[in-house]
């Protein structure tokens, strides 16, 4: 099985975290949690996610199923 790189980017000023499993065209769509967006490709496969105000999860972990 081939290894796949994951791209993680954090902006401390914006308190924004982005994690991409694949580097390909796609778009962000809403999830059930208002701070989390999932990135999907044109077929609807999840290829990443982003979290706004990520520091707000210091005391309790965030748990959310992506599509």
PyMOL Python script that loads the backbone (N, CA, C, O; Angstrom):
from pymol import cmd

cmd.read_pdbstr("""\
ATOM      1  N   UNK A   1       0.845  -1.182   0.000  1.00  0.00           N
ATOM      2  CA  UNK A   1       0.000   0.000   0.000  1.00  0.00           C
ATOM      3  C   UNK A   1       0.893   1.249   0.000  1.00  0.00           C
ATOM      4  O   UNK A   1       1.800   1.371   0.822  1.00  0.00           O
ATOM      5  N   UNK A   2       0.631   2.145  -0.905  1.00  0.00           N
ATOM      6  CA  UNK A   2       1.425   3.365  -1.025  1.00  0.00           C
ATOM      7  C   UNK A   2       1.062   4.359   0.076  1.00  0.00           C
ATOM      8  O   UNK A   2      -0.101   4.493   0.457  1.00  0.00           O
ATOM      9  N   UNK A   3       2.075   5.046   0.572  1.00  0.00           N
ATOM     10  CA  UNK A   3       1.833   6.088   1.576  1.00  0.00           C
ATOM     11  C   UNK A   3       1.261   7.314   0.904  1.00  0.00           C
ATOM     12  O   UNK A   3       1.602   7.633  -0.235  1.00  0.00           O
ATOM     13  N   UNK A   4       0.395   7.990   1.615  1.00  0.00           N
ATOM     14  CA  UNK A   4      -0.219   9.203   1.084  1.00  0.00           C
ATOM     15  C   UNK A   4       0.066  10.348   2.053  1.00  0.00           C
ATOM     16  O   UNK A   4      -0.165  10.229   3.256  1.00  0.00           O
ATOM     17  N   UNK A   5       0.562  11.439   1.522  1.00  0.00           N
ATOM     18  CA  UNK A   5       0.865  12.604   2.347  1.00  0.00           C
ATOM     19  C   UNK A   5      -0.420  13.342   2.706  1.00  0.00           C
ATOM     20  O   UNK A   5      -1.357  13.412   1.911  1.00  0.00           O
ATOM     21  N   UNK A   6      -0.444  13.885   3.903  1.00  0.00           N
ATOM     22  CA  UNK A   6      -1.552  14.701   4.363  1.00  0.00           C
ATOM     23  C   UNK A   6      -1.010  16.117   4.533  1.00  0.00           C
ATOM     24  O   UNK A   6       0.052  16.307   5.126  1.00  0.00           O
ATOM     25  N   UNK A   7      -1.724  17.098   4.023  1.00  0.00           N
ATOM     26  CA  UNK A   7      -1.307  18.501   4.135  1.00  0.00           C
ATOM     27  C   UNK A   7      -2.079  19.137   5.284  1.00  0.00           C
ATOM     28  O   UNK A   7      -3.310  19.128   5.286  1.00  0.00           O
ATOM     29  N   UNK A   8      -1.359  19.690   6.262  1.00  0.00           N
ATOM     30  CA  UNK A   8      -1.967  20.342   7.419  1.00  0.00           C
ATOM     31  C   UNK A   8      -1.487  21.780   7.447  1.00  0.00           C
ATOM     32  O   UNK A   8      -0.288  22.043   7.355  1.00  0.00           O
ATOM     33  N   UNK A   9      -2.415  22.702   7.574  1.00  0.00           N
ATOM     34  CA  UNK A   9      -2.081  24.120   7.613  1.00  0.00           C
ATOM     35  C   UNK A   9      -2.863  24.780   8.737  1.00  0.00           C
ATOM     36  O   UNK A   9      -4.072  24.583   8.861  1.00  0.00           O
ATOM     37  N   UNK A  10      -2.162  25.570   9.563  1.00  0.00           N
ATOM     38  CA  UNK A  10      -2.802  26.285  10.663  1.00  0.00           C
ATOM     39  C   UNK A  10      -2.450  27.759  10.571  1.00  0.00           C
ATOM     40  O   UNK A  10      -1.282  28.119  10.421  1.00  0.00           O
ATOM     41  N   UNK A  11      -3.457  28.605  10.661  1.00  0.00           N
ATOM     42  CA  UNK A  11      -3.279  30.057  10.678  1.00  0.00           C
ATOM     43  C   UNK A  11      -3.604  30.537  12.089  1.00  0.00           C
ATOM     44  O   UNK A  11      -4.778  30.607  12.454  1.00  0.00           O
ATOM     45  N   UNK A  12      -2.580  30.874  12.901  1.00  0.00           N
ATOM     46  CA  UNK A  12      -2.851  31.276  14.279  1.00  0.00           C
ATOM     47  C   UNK A  12      -3.624  32.591  14.390  1.00  0.00           C
ATOM     48  O   UNK A  12      -4.412  32.762  15.320  1.00  0.00           O
ATOM     49  N   UNK A  13      -3.416  33.508  13.469  1.00  0.00           N
ATOM     50  CA  UNK A  13      -4.152  34.776  13.515  1.00  0.00           C
ATOM     51  C   UNK A  13      -5.634  34.578  13.260  1.00  0.00           C
ATOM     52  O   UNK A  13      -6.474  35.188  13.920  1.00  0.00           O
ATOM     53  N   UNK A  14      -5.950  33.726  12.304  1.00  0.00           N
ATOM     54  CA  UNK A  14      -7.347  33.450  11.982  1.00  0.00           C
ATOM     55  C   UNK A  14      -7.929  32.317  12.806  1.00  0.00           C
ATOM     56  O   UNK A  14      -9.132  32.060  12.750  1.00  0.00           O
ATOM     57  N   UNK A  15      -7.061  31.617  13.593  1.00  0.00           N
ATOM     58  CA  UNK A  15      -7.473  30.465  14.391  1.00  0.00           C
ATOM     59  C   UNK A  15      -8.182  29.441  13.501  1.00  0.00           C
ATOM     60  O   UNK A  15      -9.284  28.983  13.803  1.00  0.00           O
ATOM     61  N   UNK A  16      -7.512  29.097  12.392  1.00  0.00           N
ATOM     62  CA  UNK A  16      -8.083  28.272  11.334  1.00  0.00           C
ATOM     63  C   UNK A  16      -7.158  27.096  11.043  1.00  0.00           C
ATOM     64  O   UNK A  16      -5.954  27.282  10.866  1.00  0.00           O
ATOM     65  N   UNK A  17      -7.709  25.895  10.995  1.00  0.00           N
ATOM     66  CA  UNK A  17      -6.962  24.684  10.679  1.00  0.00           C
ATOM     67  C   UNK A  17      -7.544  24.061   9.412  1.00  0.00           C
ATOM     68  O   UNK A  17      -8.761  23.961   9.254  1.00  0.00           O
ATOM     69  N   UNK A  18      -6.659  23.649   8.522  1.00  0.00           N
ATOM     70  CA  UNK A  18      -7.100  22.971   7.298  1.00  0.00           C
ATOM     71  C   UNK A  18      -6.275  21.703   7.129  1.00  0.00           C
ATOM     72  O   UNK A  18      -5.050  21.736   7.249  1.00  0.00           O
ATOM     73  N   UNK A  19      -6.939  20.589   6.852  1.00  0.00           N
ATOM     74  CA  UNK A  19      -6.287  19.305   6.632  1.00  0.00           C
ATOM     75  C   UNK A  19      -6.786  18.763   5.296  1.00  0.00           C
ATOM     76  O   UNK A  19      -7.989  18.610   5.083  1.00  0.00           O
ATOM     77  N   UNK A  20      -5.837  18.475   4.396  1.00  0.00           N
ATOM     78  CA  UNK A  20      -6.187  17.926   3.088  1.00  0.00           C
ATOM     79  C   UNK A  20      -5.569  16.548   2.928  1.00  0.00           C
ATOM     80  O   UNK A  20      -4.369  16.367   3.132  1.00  0.00           O
ATOM     81  N   UNK A  21      -6.399  15.577   2.560  1.00  0.00           N
ATOM     82  CA  UNK A  21      -5.942  14.210   2.338  1.00  0.00           C
ATOM     83  C   UNK A  21      -5.435  14.027   0.912  1.00  0.00           C
ATOM     84  O   UNK A  21      -4.580  13.181   0.652  1.00  0.00           O
ATOM     85  N   UNK A  22      -5.964  14.819   0.001  1.00  0.00           N
ATOM     86  CA  UNK A  22      -5.574  14.764  -1.408  1.00  0.00           C
ATOM     87  C   UNK A  22      -5.492  16.176  -1.956  1.00  0.00           C
ATOM     88  O   UNK A  22      -6.264  17.047  -1.557  1.00  0.00           O
ATOM     89  N   UNK A  23      -4.558  16.404  -2.871  1.00  0.00           N
ATOM     90  CA  UNK A  23      -4.435  17.716  -3.511  1.00  0.00           C
ATOM     91  C   UNK A  23      -5.082  17.619  -4.881  1.00  0.00           C
ATOM     92  O   UNK A  23      -4.440  17.273  -5.873  1.00  0.00           O
ATOM     93  N   UNK A  24      -6.364  17.931  -4.912  1.00  0.00           N
ATOM     94  CA  UNK A  24      -7.106  17.914  -6.168  1.00  0.00           C
ATOM     95  C   UNK A  24      -8.249  18.905  -6.077  1.00  0.00           C
ATOM     96  O   UNK A  24      -8.574  19.401  -4.998  1.00  0.00           O
ATOM     97  N   UNK A  25      -8.843  19.184  -7.198  1.00  0.00           N
ATOM     98  CA  UNK A  25      -9.944  20.151  -7.251  1.00  0.00           C
ATOM     99  C   UNK A  25     -11.109  19.672  -6.390  1.00  0.00           C
ATOM    100  O   UNK A  25     -11.401  18.479  -6.311  1.00  0.00           O
ATOM    101  N   UNK A  26     -11.750  20.616  -5.761  1.00  0.00           N
ATOM    102  CA  UNK A  26     -12.897  20.295  -4.924  1.00  0.00           C
ATOM    103  C   UNK A  26     -13.487  21.564  -4.351  1.00  0.00           C
ATOM    104  O   UNK A  26     -13.101  22.671  -4.727  1.00  0.00           O
ATOM    105  N   UNK A  27     -14.420  21.394  -3.445  1.00  0.00           N
ATOM    106  CA  UNK A  27     -15.063  22.550  -2.833  1.00  0.00           C
ATOM    107  C   UNK A  27     -15.430  22.206  -1.389  1.00  0.00           C
ATOM    108  O   UNK A  27     -15.594  21.039  -1.033  1.00  0.00           O
ATOM    109  N   UNK A  28     -15.554  23.250  -0.571  1.00  0.00           N
ATOM    110  CA  UNK A  28     -15.939  23.064   0.821  1.00  0.00           C
ATOM    111  C   UNK A  28     -17.453  23.113   0.946  1.00  0.00           C
ATOM    112  O   UNK A  28     -18.122  23.908   0.285  1.00  0.00           O
ATOM    113  N   UNK A  29     -17.984  22.246   1.808  1.00  0.00           N
ATOM    114  CA  UNK A  29     -19.422  22.272   2.090  1.00  0.00           C
ATOM    115  C   UNK A  29     -19.629  22.148   3.595  1.00  0.00           C
ATOM    116  O   UNK A  29     -18.765  21.652   4.318  1.00  0.00           O
ATOM    117  N   UNK A  30     -20.782  22.603   4.046  1.00  0.00           N
ATOM    118  CA  UNK A  30     -21.116  22.614   5.466  1.00  0.00           C
ATOM    119  C   UNK A  30     -21.253  21.202   6.024  1.00  0.00           C
ATOM    120  O   UNK A  30     -21.548  20.249   5.303  1.00  0.00           O
ATOM    121  N   UNK A  31     -21.029  21.098   7.331  1.00  0.00           N
ATOM    122  CA  UNK A  31     -21.287  19.862   8.064  1.00  0.00           C
ATOM    123  C   UNK A  31     -22.321  20.173   9.147  1.00  0.00           C
ATOM    124  O   UNK A  31     -22.857  21.281   9.199  1.00  0.00           O
ATOM    125  N   UNK A  32     -22.594  19.212   9.993  1.00  0.00           N
ATOM    126  CA  UNK A  32     -23.546  19.436  11.083  1.00  0.00           C
ATOM    127  C   UNK A  32     -22.994  20.371  12.144  1.00  0.00           C
ATOM    128  O   UNK A  32     -23.753  20.915  12.946  1.00  0.00           O
ATOM    129  N   UNK A  33     -21.678  20.566  12.161  1.00  0.00           N
ATOM    130  CA  UNK A  33     -21.048  21.463  13.134  1.00  0.00           C
ATOM    131  C   UNK A  33     -20.726  22.779  12.439  1.00  0.00           C
ATOM    132  O   UNK A  33     -20.075  22.782  11.394  1.00  0.00           O
ATOM    133  N   UNK A  34     -21.175  23.897  13.007  1.00  0.00           N
ATOM    134  CA  UNK A  34     -21.026  25.187  12.334  1.00  0.00           C
ATOM    135  C   UNK A  34     -19.587  25.676  12.194  1.00  0.00           C
ATOM    136  O   UNK A  34     -19.343  26.622  11.445  1.00  0.00           O
ATOM    137  N   UNK A  35     -18.629  25.066  12.888  1.00  0.00           N
ATOM    138  CA  UNK A  35     -17.233  25.468  12.774  1.00  0.00           C
ATOM    139  C   UNK A  35     -16.446  24.589  11.807  1.00  0.00           C
ATOM    140  O   UNK A  35     -15.284  24.878  11.519  1.00  0.00           O
ATOM    141  N   UNK A  36     -17.057  23.530  11.306  1.00  0.00           N
ATOM    142  CA  UNK A  36     -16.346  22.559  10.470  1.00  0.00           C
ATOM    143  C   UNK A  36     -16.936  22.516   9.064  1.00  0.00           C
ATOM    144  O   UNK A  36     -18.151  22.447   8.874  1.00  0.00           O
ATOM    145  N   UNK A  37     -16.031  22.559   8.086  1.00  0.00           N
ATOM    146  CA  UNK A  37     -16.418  22.389   6.682  1.00  0.00           C
ATOM    147  C   UNK A  37     -15.650  21.176   6.158  1.00  0.00           C
ATOM    148  O   UNK A  37     -14.504  20.956   6.549  1.00  0.00           O
ATOM    149  N   UNK A  38     -16.261  20.398   5.288  1.00  0.00           N
ATOM    150  CA  UNK A  38     -15.538  19.300   4.666  1.00  0.00           C
ATOM    151  C   UNK A  38     -15.272  19.647   3.213  1.00  0.00           C
ATOM    152  O   UNK A  38     -16.110  20.260   2.551  1.00  0.00           O
ATOM    153  N   UNK A  39     -14.104  19.256   2.717  1.00  0.00           N
ATOM    154  CA  UNK A  39     -13.775  19.484   1.315  1.00  0.00           C
ATOM    155  C   UNK A  39     -14.017  18.188   0.572  1.00  0.00           C
ATOM    156  O   UNK A  39     -13.533  17.131   0.975  1.00  0.00           O
ATOM    157  N   UNK A  40     -14.770  18.274  -0.518  1.00  0.00           N
ATOM    158  CA  UNK A  40     -15.096  17.100  -1.318  1.00  0.00           C
ATOM    159  C   UNK A  40     -14.687  17.335  -2.764  1.00  0.00           C
ATOM    160  O   UNK A  40     -14.617  18.473  -3.228  1.00  0.00           O
ATOM    161  N   UNK A  41     -14.415  16.234  -3.472  1.00  0.00           N
ATOM    162  CA  UNK A  41     -14.110  16.351  -4.890  1.00  0.00           C
ATOM    163  C   UNK A  41     -15.416  16.366  -5.689  1.00  0.00           C
ATOM    164  O   UNK A  41     -16.500  16.379  -5.106  1.00  0.00           O
ATOM    165  N   UNK A  42     -15.315  16.364  -6.990  1.00  0.00           N
ATOM    166  CA  UNK A  42     -16.514  16.450  -7.842  1.00  0.00           C
ATOM    167  C   UNK A  42     -17.428  15.234  -7.731  1.00  0.00           C
ATOM    168  O   UNK A  42     -18.604  15.308  -8.088  1.00  0.00           O
ATOM    169  N   UNK A  43     -16.893  14.110  -7.235  1.00  0.00           N
ATOM    170  CA  UNK A  43     -17.718  12.909  -7.042  1.00  0.00           C
ATOM    171  C   UNK A  43     -18.303  12.840  -5.631  1.00  0.00           C
ATOM    172  O   UNK A  43     -19.049  11.912  -5.319  1.00  0.00           O
ATOM    173  N   UNK A  44     -17.972  13.811  -4.775  1.00  0.00           N
ATOM    174  CA  UNK A  44     -18.496  13.837  -3.416  1.00  0.00           C
ATOM    175  C   UNK A  44     -17.629  13.129  -2.392  1.00  0.00           C
ATOM    176  O   UNK A  44     -18.029  13.009  -1.234  1.00  0.00           O
ATOM    177  N   UNK A  45     -16.441  12.653  -2.787  1.00  0.00           N
ATOM    178  CA  UNK A  45     -15.522  11.984  -1.873  1.00  0.00           C
ATOM    179  C   UNK A  45     -14.830  13.033  -0.999  1.00  0.00           C
ATOM    180  O   UNK A  45     -14.333  14.039  -1.506  1.00  0.00           O
ATOM    181  N   UNK A  46     -14.802  12.795   0.311  1.00  0.00           N
ATOM    182  CA  UNK A  46     -14.151  13.730   1.230  1.00  0.00           C
ATOM    183  C   UNK A  46     -12.642  13.693   0.997  1.00  0.00           C
ATOM    184  O   UNK A  46     -12.016  12.634   1.046  1.00  0.00           O
ATOM    185  N   UNK A  47     -12.070  14.873   0.743  1.00  0.00           N
ATOM    186  CA  UNK A  47     -10.629  14.975   0.517  1.00  0.00           C
ATOM    187  C   UNK A  47      -9.958  15.896   1.542  1.00  0.00           C
ATOM    188  O   UNK A  47      -8.764  16.180   1.436  1.00  0.00           O
ATOM    189  N   UNK A  48     -10.724  16.360   2.530  1.00  0.00           N
ATOM    190  CA  UNK A  48     -10.156  17.199   3.570  1.00  0.00           C
ATOM    191  C   UNK A  48     -11.230  17.847   4.413  1.00  0.00           C
ATOM    192  O   UNK A  48     -12.423  17.599   4.237  1.00  0.00           O
ATOM    193  N   UNK A  49     -10.779  18.687   5.340  1.00  0.00           N
ATOM    194  CA  UNK A  49     -11.712  19.426   6.185  1.00  0.00           C
ATOM    195  C   UNK A  49     -11.027  20.668   6.727  1.00  0.00           C
ATOM    196  O   UNK A  49      -9.801  20.776   6.705  1.00  0.00           O
ATOM    197  N   UNK A  50     -11.834  21.605   7.216  1.00  0.00           N
ATOM    198  CA  UNK A  50     -11.312  22.806   7.860  1.00  0.00           C
ATOM    199  C   UNK A  50     -12.111  23.070   9.130  1.00  0.00           C
ATOM    200  O   UNK A  50     -13.280  22.704   9.245  1.00  0.00           O
ATOM    201  N   UNK A  51     -11.430  23.729  10.092  1.00  0.00           N
ATOM    202  CA  UNK A  51     -12.066  24.058  11.367  1.00  0.00           C
ATOM    203  C   UNK A  51     -11.791  25.519  11.680  1.00  0.00           C
ATOM    204  O   UNK A  51     -10.637  25.944  11.720  1.00  0.00           O
ATOM    205  N   UNK A  52     -12.847  26.286  11.901  1.00  0.00           N
ATOM    206  CA  UNK A  52     -12.732  27.668  12.339  1.00  0.00           C
ATOM    207  C   UNK A  52     -12.705  27.701  13.861  1.00  0.00           C
ATOM    208  O   UNK A  52     -13.304  26.848  14.516  1.00  0.00           O
ATOM    209  N   UNK A  53     -12.013  28.682  14.422  1.00  0.00           N
ATOM    210  CA  UNK A  53     -11.907  28.824  15.882  1.00  0.00           C
ATOM    211  C   UNK A  53     -11.460  27.519  16.521  1.00  0.00           C
ATOM    212  O   UNK A  53     -12.050  27.068  17.503  1.00  0.00           O
ATOM    213  N   UNK A  54     -10.431  26.920  15.971  1.00  0.00           N
ATOM    214  CA  UNK A  54      -9.960  25.610  16.439  1.00  0.00           C
ATOM    215  C   UNK A  54      -9.515  25.642  17.898  1.00  0.00           C
ATOM    216  O   UNK A  54      -9.599  24.622  18.581  1.00  0.00           O
ATOM    217  N   UNK A  55      -9.046  26.781  18.391  1.00  0.00           N
ATOM    218  CA  UNK A  55      -8.604  26.855  19.787  1.00  0.00           C
ATOM    219  C   UNK A  55      -9.760  26.698  20.780  1.00  0.00           C
ATOM    220  O   UNK A  55      -9.520  26.468  21.965  1.00  0.00           O
ATOM    221  N   UNK A  56     -10.989  26.816  20.323  1.00  0.00           N
ATOM    222  CA  UNK A  56     -12.136  26.656  21.228  1.00  0.00           C
ATOM    223  C   UNK A  56     -12.314  25.205  21.680  1.00  0.00           C
ATOM    224  O   UNK A  56     -13.131  24.924  22.556  1.00  0.00           O
ATOM    225  N   UNK A  57     -11.551  24.286  21.083  1.00  0.00           N
ATOM    226  CA  UNK A  57     -11.659  22.865  21.438  1.00  0.00           C
ATOM    227  C   UNK A  57     -10.545  22.431  22.385  1.00  0.00           C
ATOM    228  O   UNK A  57     -10.183  21.255  22.407  1.00  0.00           O
ATOM    229  N   UNK A  58      -9.997  23.356  23.164  1.00  0.00           N
ATOM    230  CA  UNK A  58      -8.918  23.032  24.094  1.00  0.00           C
ATOM    231  C   UNK A  58      -9.379  22.118  25.223  1.00  0.00           C
ATOM    232  O   UNK A  58      -8.630  21.238  25.649  1.00  0.00           O
ATOM    233  N   UNK A  59     -10.596  22.313  25.710  1.00  0.00           N
ATOM    234  CA  UNK A  59     -11.063  21.557  26.875  1.00  0.00           C
ATOM    235  C   UNK A  59     -11.761  20.262  26.496  1.00  0.00           C
ATOM    236  O   UNK A  59     -11.671  19.274  27.226  1.00  0.00           O
ATOM    237  N   UNK A  60     -12.445  20.253  25.383  1.00  0.00           N
ATOM    238  CA  UNK A  60     -13.158  19.057  24.946  1.00  0.00           C
ATOM    239  C   UNK A  60     -12.813  18.773  23.491  1.00  0.00           C
ATOM    240  O   UNK A  60     -12.744  19.695  22.677  1.00  0.00           O
ATOM    241  N   UNK A  61     -12.596  17.510  23.160  1.00  0.00           N
ATOM    242  CA  UNK A  61     -12.277  17.190  21.766  1.00  0.00           C
ATOM    243  C   UNK A  61     -13.509  17.345  20.863  1.00  0.00           C
ATOM    244  O   UNK A  61     -14.650  17.206  21.304  1.00  0.00           O
ATOM    245  N   UNK A  62     -13.245  17.627  19.625  1.00  0.00           N
ATOM    246  CA  UNK A  62     -14.299  17.703  18.616  1.00  0.00           C
ATOM    247  C   UNK A  62     -14.468  16.323  18.004  1.00  0.00           C
ATOM    248  O   UNK A  62     -13.488  15.706  17.586  1.00  0.00           O
ATOM    249  N   UNK A  63     -15.683  15.840  17.949  1.00  0.00           N
ATOM    250  CA  UNK A  63     -15.951  14.565  17.316  1.00  0.00           C
ATOM    251  C   UNK A  63     -17.067  14.770  16.305  1.00  0.00           C
ATOM    252  O   UNK A  63     -18.159  15.224  16.648  1.00  0.00           O
ATOM    253  N   UNK A  64     -16.778  14.427  15.051  1.00  0.00           N
ATOM    254  CA  UNK A  64     -17.726  14.662  13.976  1.00  0.00           C
ATOM    255  C   UNK A  64     -17.454  13.684  12.849  1.00  0.00           C
ATOM    256  O   UNK A  64     -16.302  13.507  12.454  1.00  0.00           O
ATOM    257  N   UNK A  65     -18.472  13.057  12.333  1.00  0.00           N
ATOM    258  CA  UNK A  65     -18.325  12.155  11.197  1.00  0.00           C
ATOM    259  C   UNK A  65     -18.390  12.971   9.901  1.00  0.00           C
ATOM    260  O   UNK A  65     -19.303  13.774   9.709  1.00  0.00           O
ATOM    261  N   UNK A  66     -17.422  12.759   9.029  1.00  0.00           N
ATOM    262  CA  UNK A  66     -17.456  13.388   7.708  1.00  0.00           C
ATOM    263  C   UNK A  66     -18.180  12.454   6.757  1.00  0.00           C
ATOM    264  O   UNK A  66     -18.158  11.236   6.934  1.00  0.00           O
ATOM    265  N   UNK A  67     -18.815  13.020   5.761  1.00  0.00           N
ATOM    266  CA  UNK A  67     -19.604  12.214   4.810  1.00  0.00           C
ATOM    267  C   UNK A  67     -18.777  11.210   4.062  1.00  0.00           C
ATOM    268  O   UNK A  67     -19.306  10.469   3.234  1.00  0.00           O
TER     269      UNK A  67
END
""", "prot")
cmd.dss("prot")
cmd.show_as("cartoon", "prot")
cmd.util.cbc("prot")
cmd.orient("prot")
